[in-house]
Amino acid sequence: MYYEFYIDEFFVVNLLVDLLLLVLTSQILGETASPLRMLLAAGTGAAGACTLVLLGTEKFAVGETVLHLALAVFMVKIGCGIKAFGKLMRGVCAFYGASFLLGGLLSAIPMGTKKGILTFFAITFTAYWAIHIGIRLCKYLKGKDEAFCEAVIRLNGKSLKVKGLYDTGNRLRDPLTGKPVCVMELAVFGQLLEGKERKALEQFYDQTGEQEGETWQRLAKTLKPRLLPYSSVGCEKGLLLTVTADGMFLSSGEKKGQVKHPVIGLSQTPLSPCGNFQIIISPEIWDSRRGAL
């Protein structure tokens, strides 16, 4: 018994599969490499696979495995444009993971339906889209969790832990410092203040009462309260009371860091009807943070 082997078909099949695997790897890692780089890397991988077959390396299992691994590292590095070693290793793992998924889906198809290269391509593309949609769904579900974070506000030796929500639509910035402004419920922030301080702050917000006395002087020195003009849906022109805390620690999955002297806007109305979060975090605050952990 003998088999006919067509090197050109073998090259095209490997080129297509490697290209799809690189696209899936790039999607998993969140990279945006150019199609030309991916095509070049996939072509190199396909040419390498053909070379290994012609050299008969299947007789040397260990050597063949090492060479295939080297090809995978090269394809991921070039195709996805990865430079960092740690991320490159994650990329290789993602490449092989996608390869196992794609191979598993293809092996689940009855052998009789795989005859013909066009049929193989059609089945391969179908399997690719199934994995592609699965990855997007997982990222969507993960993104819903990553939209929330934990925030610890520090003021005058006190700390308050609250649930935060990242809002990309929050573009508020303090005109004096240029820092992004987070928005927090006034009633929740008031837990960091004494009774007289909380009342004085509320009077300043409502523009009632006199801004004088020892309590107010202490507030003015520590919080630096001021009114920030803003506009939003349902409120064309409004004033938001902003204060400056001593610090804020943010924790969202593996991403952690602290911000010195964050500017916080205080809302008199609840931010979440269900109480899911008490502070709206501007994603731009990571650009102004100091002392990242």
Secondary structure in CASP SS format (residue, H / E / C, confidence):
PFRMAT SS
TARGET T0000
AUTHOR 0000-0000-0000
METHOD secondary structure of the structure
MODEL  1
M C 1.00
Y C 1.00
Y C 1.00
E C 1.00
F C 1.00
Y C 1.00
I H 1.00
D H 1.00
E H 1.00
F H 1.00
F H 1.00
V H 1.00
V H 1.00
N H 1.00
L H 1.00
L H 1.00
V H 1.00
D H 1.00
L H 1.00
L H 1.00
L H 1.00
L H 1.00
V H 1.00
L H 1.00
T H 1.00
S H 1.00
Q H 1.00
I H 1.00
L H 1.00
G C 1.00
E C 1.00
T C 1.00
A C 1.00
S C 1.00
P H 1.00
L H 1.00
R H 1.00
M H 1.00
L H 1.00
L H 1.00
A H 1.00
A H 1.00
G H 1.00
T H 1.00
G H 1.00
A H 1.00
A H 1.00
G H 1.00
A H 1.00
C H 1.00
T H 1.00
L H 1.00
V H 1.00
L H 1.00
L H 1.00
G C 1.00
T H 1.00
E H 1.00
K H 1.00
F C 1.00
A H 1.00
V H 1.00
G H 1.00
E H 1.00
T H 1.00
V H 1.00
L H 1.00
H H 1.00
L H 1.00
A H 1.00
L H 1.00
A H 1.00
V H 1.00
F H 1.00
M H 1.00
V H 1.00
K H 1.00
I H 1.00
G H 1.00
C C 1.00
G C 1.00
I C 1.00
K C 1.00
A C 1.00
F H 1.00
G H 1.00
K H 1.00
L H 1.00
M H 1.00
R H 1.00
G H 1.00
V H 1.00
C H 1.00
A H 1.00
F H 1.00
Y H 1.00
G H 1.00
A H 1.00
S H 1.00
F H 1.00
L H 1.00
L H 1.00
G H 1.00
G H 1.00
L H 1.00
L H 1.00
S H 1.00
A C 1.00
I C 1.00
P C 1.00
M H 1.00
G H 1.00
T H 1.00
K H 1.00
K C 1.00
G C 1.00
I H 1.00
L H 1.00
T H 1.00
F H 1.00
F H 1.00
A H 1.00
I H 1.00
T H 1.00
F H 1.00
T H 1.00
A H 1.00
Y H 1.00
W H 1.00
A H 1.00
I H 1.00
H H 1.00
I H 1.00
G H 1.00
I H 1.00
R H 1.00
L H 1.00
C H 1.00
K H 1.00
Y H 1.00
L H 1.00
K H 1.00
G H 1.00
K H 1.00
D H 1.00
E H 1.00
A C 1.00
F E 1.00
C E 1.00
E E 1.00
A E 1.00
V E 1.00
I E 1.00
R E 1.00
L E 1.00
N C 1.00
G C 1.00
K E 1.00
S E 1.00
L E 1.00
K E 1.00
V E 1.00
K E 1.00
G E 1.00
L E 1.00
Y E 1.00
D C 1.00
T C 1.00
G C 1.00
N C 1.00
R C 1.00
L C 1.00
R E 1.00
D C 1.00
P C 1.00
L C 1.00
T C 1.00
G C 1.00
K C 1.00
P E 1.00
V E 1.00
C E 1.00
V E 1.00
M E 1.00
E E 1.00
L H 1.00
A H 1.00
V H 1.00
F H 1.00
G H 1.00
Q H 1.00
L H 1.00
L C 1.00
E C 1.00
G H 1.00
K H 1.00
E H 1.00
R H 1.00
K H 1.00
A H 1.00
L H 1.00
E H 1.00
Q H 1.00
F H 1.00
Y H 1.00
D H 1.00
Q C 1.00
T C 1.00
G C 1.00
E C 1.00
Q C 1.00
E C 1.00
G H 1.00
E H 1.00
T H 1.00
W H 1.00
Q H 1.00
R H 1.00
L H 1.00
A H 1.00
K H 1.00
T H 1.00
L C 1.00
K C 1.00
P C 1.00
R E 1.00
L E 1.00
L E 1.00
P E 1.00
Y E 1.00
S E 1.00
S E 1.00
V C 1.00
G C 1.00
C E 1.00
E E 1.00
K E 1.00
G E 1.00
L E 1.00
L E 1.00
L E 1.00
T E 1.00
V E 1.00
T E 1.00
A C 1.00
D C 1.00
G E 1.00
M E 1.00
F E 1.00
L E 1.00
S E 1.00
S E 1.00
G C 1.00
E C 1.00
K E 1.00
K E 1.00
G E 1.00
Q E 1.00
V E 1.00
K E 1.00
H C 1.00
P C 1.00
V E 1.00
I E 1.00
G E 1.00
L E 1.00
S E 1.00
Q C 1.00
T C 1.00
P C 1.00
L C 1.00
S C 1.00
P C 1.00
C C 1.00
G C 1.00
N C 1.00
F C 1.00
Q C 1.00
I E 1.00
I E 1.00
I E 1.00
S C 1.00
P H 1.00
E H 1.00
I H 1.00
W H 1.00
D H 1.00
S C 1.00
R C 1.00
R C 1.00
G C 1.00
A C 1.00
L C 1.00
END
